[in-house]
């Protein structure tokens, strides 16, 4: 398989999962089943929802931050904390001035960017909150540095620091980036889970144990398994939930399950989509999703540029 297609599959899968889960974020699994059934198609956010105003196929801050990170890496020929922080500040300045541009930015990220805008260094701007705001955007690190897992782990952790400094948050970023890198290189799903857990254990052993435990739940009823794992924004729930969906289901079904299981649906589905795309490229993503996906051409071009640069350095 063409490696550029895997780069594209990773970023498109992430954005598609984000957009699929966007309109049901925050609902419970029971509420989603009652109001929407299985989330198989792109939908706009319902009236009264905190994403009200976003149309079918539009993504949230999960994809926005991922693209910001990828663009900063292309500009700097690799990860640069300074360049990434500058990009975050540019983005934050927009939704600070116009609240309508805020697509669900979490409290931790918002507070950290306010710290950056106040002149605090990116090395000190982050908050010790164990949510998934840095893990959800870590895929470009895994793509770019895929040939060296030590670099993947190092830069995934560094990329978390500007907003999320908690050990679990940093470990979650490592796990997602490592999963993407290993999938890109064609490792088996079992090896991907074990190595992602091993690399994250250097930062947070408790997170690593929770992630590794997903492997023993693959024969459990999915609704029961995801209830046990949890699907909240806590990184020790959302990242293992994304890995569970990735490991347990065929690609498109994995995103449908992630988007239908309640809680932080857009983040769980986006991280699962990144893992799946790195493994399988673009062919698994339903054309009906891609037809509606916001900025599809921009995402594909960004993935191609990231692939070219990664292979050249």
C-alpha positions in Angstrom: 0.0 0.0 0.0 1.2 3.5 -0.8 2.5 5.1 2.3 1.1 8.5 1.3 -2.4 6.9 1.1 -1.9 5.8 4.7 -1.0 9.3 5.8 -4.2 10.5 4.0 -6.2 7.7 5.6 -5.0 8.6 9.0 -5.9 12.3 8.8 -9.1 11.7 6.8 -10.1 8.9 9.2 -9.5 11.2 12.2 -11.6 14.1 10.7 -14.4 11.7 9.6 -14.6 10.2 13.1 -14.7 13.7 14.6 -17.4 14.8 12.3 -19.4 11.6 12.8 -19.3 11.9 16.5 -19.8 15.7 16.6 -23.6 16.0 16.8 -24.0 13.4 19.6 -21.1 14.4 21.8 -22.2 14.5 25.4 -25.2 12.3 25.1 -25.2 8.9 26.8 -25.3 5.7 24.7 -29.0 5.2 25.7 -29.9 8.8 24.6 -28.1 8.3 21.3 -29.9 5.0 20.7 -33.3 6.6 21.5 -32.9 9.8 19.5 -30.7 8.8 16.6 -30.2 5.0 16.5 -26.7 3.9 15.3 -24.8 7.0 14.1 -24.0 5.8 10.6 -24.3 9.0 8.6 -22.9 12.5 9.0 -25.5 14.8 10.7 -25.6 18.4 11.8 -25.7 19.2 15.5 -29.2 19.2 16.9 -30.9 22.4 18.2 -29.7 23.3 21.7 -26.5 21.2 21.5 -23.2 22.9 22.2 -22.2 22.3 18.6 -25.4 23.8 17.3 -24.6 25.6 14.0 -22.2 22.9 12.8 -23.5 21.1 9.7 -23.2 17.5 8.6 -19.5 16.7 7.9 -18.1 19.6 9.8 -15.4 18.8 12.4 -14.6 20.1 15.9 -11.6 21.3 17.8 -10.2 17.8 17.7 -9.4 18.1 13.9 -8.6 21.8 14.1 -5.8 21.1 16.6 -4.5 18.1 14.6 -4.2 20.2 11.5 -2.6 23.0 13.4 0.0 20.6 14.8 0.6 19.1 11.3 1.0 22.5 9.7 3.4 23.6 12.4 5.5 20.5 11.8 5.6 21.1 8.1 6.7 24.7 8.6 9.4 23.6 11.1 10.5 20.3 9.3 9.5 18.4 12.5 8.0 19.2 15.9 8.8 22.6 17.3 7.3 23.6 20.6 7.7 27.3 19.7 6.1 27.0 16.3 3.2 24.9 17.6 2.6 27.4 20.4 2.6 30.2 17.9 0.0 28.4 15.8 -2.1 27.7 18.9 -2.0 31.4 19.8 -3.1 32.4 16.3 -6.0 30.0 16.5 -6.9 31.0 20.0 -6.9 34.7 19.1 -9.7 33.9 16.5 -12.2 32.3 18.9 -11.3 34.7 21.7 -12.5 37.5 19.5 -15.4 35.6 17.9 -17.1 33.1 20.2 -18.9 31.5 17.1 -15.5 30.2 16.0 -15.1 28.1 19.2 -15.9 24.5 18.1 -15.9 22.9 21.5 -12.5 23.9 22.8 -12.1 22.2 26.2 -11.5 24.0 29.4 -7.9 22.8 29.7 -6.8 23.8 26.2 -8.7 27.1 26.4 -7.0 28.0 29.7 -3.6 26.9 28.4 -3.9 29.0 25.3 -5.0 32.0 27.4 -1.8 31.5 29.3 0.2 31.5 26.1 -1.5 34.7 25.0 -0.6 36.2 28.3 3.1 35.6 27.5 3.7 32.4 29.5 6.1 30.0 27.8 4.6 26.9 26.2 6.8 24.9 28.6 4.8 26.3 31.5 1.4 27.1 30.0 -0.2 23.7 30.3 -2.5 22.4 33.1 -2.1 19.1 35.0 -5.5 17.8 33.9 -5.8 14.2 32.7 -8.1 14.7 29.7 -7.6 13.6 26.1 -7.1 17.1 24.6 -3.5 16.4 23.6 -3.9 12.7 22.7 -6.7 13.5 20.2 -4.3 15.6 18.1 -1.1 13.5 18.4 -1.5 11.5 15.2 0.8 13.8 13.1 3.7 13.0 15.5 3.3 9.2 14.8 3.1 9.8 11.0 6.1 12.0 10.8 8.5 10.1 13.1 7.2 6.6 12.4 10.6 5.1 11.7 11.8 5.8 15.2 9.5 4.9 18.1 11.7 6.7 20.6 11.3 9.9 18.7 7.6 9.3 18.4 7.3 8.9 22.2 9.6 11.9 22.9 7.8 14.3 20.6 4.3 13.1 21.4 5.0 13.8 25.1 6.4 17.2 24.2 3.5 18.1 22.0 1.2 17.6 25.0 3.1 20.0 27.3 1.7 23.3 25.9 -1.8 22.4 27.1 -1.8 19.1 29.1 0.9 18.3 31.6 -0.7 15.5 33.6 1.2 12.2 33.3 -1.9 10.4 32.0 -2.5 13.0 29.3 1.1 12.8 28.2 0.9 9.0 28.2 -2.2 9.1 26.1 -0.5 11.2 23.5 2.3 8.7 23.3 -0.1 5.8 22.9 -2.0 7.4 20.0 1.1 8.6 18.2 2.8 5.2 18.7 -0.3 3.4 17.5 -0.4 5.5 14.4 3.3 4.9 13.7 3.1 1.1 14.2 0.0 0.9 12.1 1.7 2.8 9.3 4.5 0.3 9.4 2.2 -2.7 9.1 2.5 -4.2 12.6 -0.3 -6.5 13.8 -3.0 -5.0 16.0 -1.8 -7.1 19.0 1.7 -5.8 18.6 0.4 -2.2 18.2 -1.5 -2.4 21.5 1.3 -4.0 23.4 3.9 -1.5 22.1 1.7 1.5 22.6 1.1 0.4 26.2 4.8 -0.2 26.8 5.9 3.2 25.5 3.2 5.0 27.5 4.2 3.1 30.7 7.4 5.1 30.8 5.2 8.2 31.7 2.2 6.7 33.5 2.1 2.9 34.4 -1.5 3.1 35.5 -2.6 4.5 32.2 -0.6 1.8 30.4 -2.2 -1.0 32.4 -5.7 0.4 31.6 -4.8 0.5 27.9 -3.3 -3.0 27.8 -6.4 -4.4 29.5 -8.4 -3.6 26.4 -6.8 -6.6 24.8 -8.6 -9.0 27.2 -12.0 -7.5 26.5 -12.3 -8.1 22.8 -14.7 -11.1 23.3 -16.9 -9.1 25.6 -20.2 -7.6 24.4 -19.2 -4.2 22.9 -21.7 -2.2 24.9 -20.6 -3.9 28.1 -16.9 -3.5 27.3 -17.2 0.2 26.5 -19.3 0.8 29.6 -16.4 -0.8 31.6 -13.7 1.1 29.8 -15.6 4.4 29.8 -16.0 7.0 27.1 -15.6 10.3 29.0 -13.1 12.9 28.1 -10.7 11.4 30.7 -7.7 10.2 28.8 -7.7 6.9 30.7 -11.2 6.2 29.3 -11.2 7.8 25.8 -7.9 6.5 24.5 -8.5 2.9 25.6 -12.1 3.2 24.2 -10.6 4.3 20.8 -8.1 1.4 20.8 -11.0 -1.0 21.7 -13.1 0.2 18.7 -10.0 0.0 16.5 -9.1 -3.6 17.6 -12.6 -5.0 17.8 -14.4 -3.9 14.7 -14.1 -3.6 10.9 -13.0 -0.1 10.1 -16.2 1.8 9.3 -18.1 -0.2 12.0 -15.4 0.9 14.5 -16.3 4.6 13.9 -20.0 3.9 14.0 -19.6 2.2 17.3 -17.4 4.9 18.7 -19.9 7.6 17.7 -22.8 5.7 19.1 -21.4 4.8 22.5 -21.9 8.1 24.3 -19.7 10.5 26.1 -16.8 12.1 24.2 -18.0 10.6 20.9 -16.1 12.9 18.6 -12.7 12.3 20.3 -13.1 8.6 20.7 -14.2 8.2 17.0 -11.5 10.6 15.8 -8.7 8.7 17.5 -10.0 5.4 16.3 -10.2 6.8 12.8 -6.5 7.9 13.0 -5.4 4.4 14.1 -7.5 2.8 11.3 -6.4 5.1 8.6 -2.7 4.6 9.4 -3.3 0.8 9.0 -5.7 0.7 6.1 -5.2 3.9 4.1 -8.3 5.6 2.6 -10.2 2.8 1.0 -12.3 1.9 4.0 -13.8 5.4 4.5 -17.4 5.5 3.1 -17.6 7.9 0.2 -20.7 9.3 1.6 -18.7 10.5 4.6 -15.9 11.9 2.5 -18.3 13.8 0.2 -19.6 15.8 3.2 -16.3 16.1 5.0 -15.2 19.7 5.6 -11.9 20.6 4.1 -11.3 17.2 2.5 -8.9 18.6 -0.1 -7.0 20.6 2.5 -6.6 17.5 4.7 -5.5 15.3 1.8 -2.9 17.9 0.7 -1.6 18.4 4.2 -1.2 14.6 4.6 0.7 14.3 1.3 3.0 17.2 2.3 3.6 15.6 5.7 4.4 12.3 4.0 6.8 13.9 1.5 8.6 15.7 4.3 8.8 12.6 6.6 10.3 10.5 3.8 12.8 13.2 2.9 14.3 13.8 6.3 
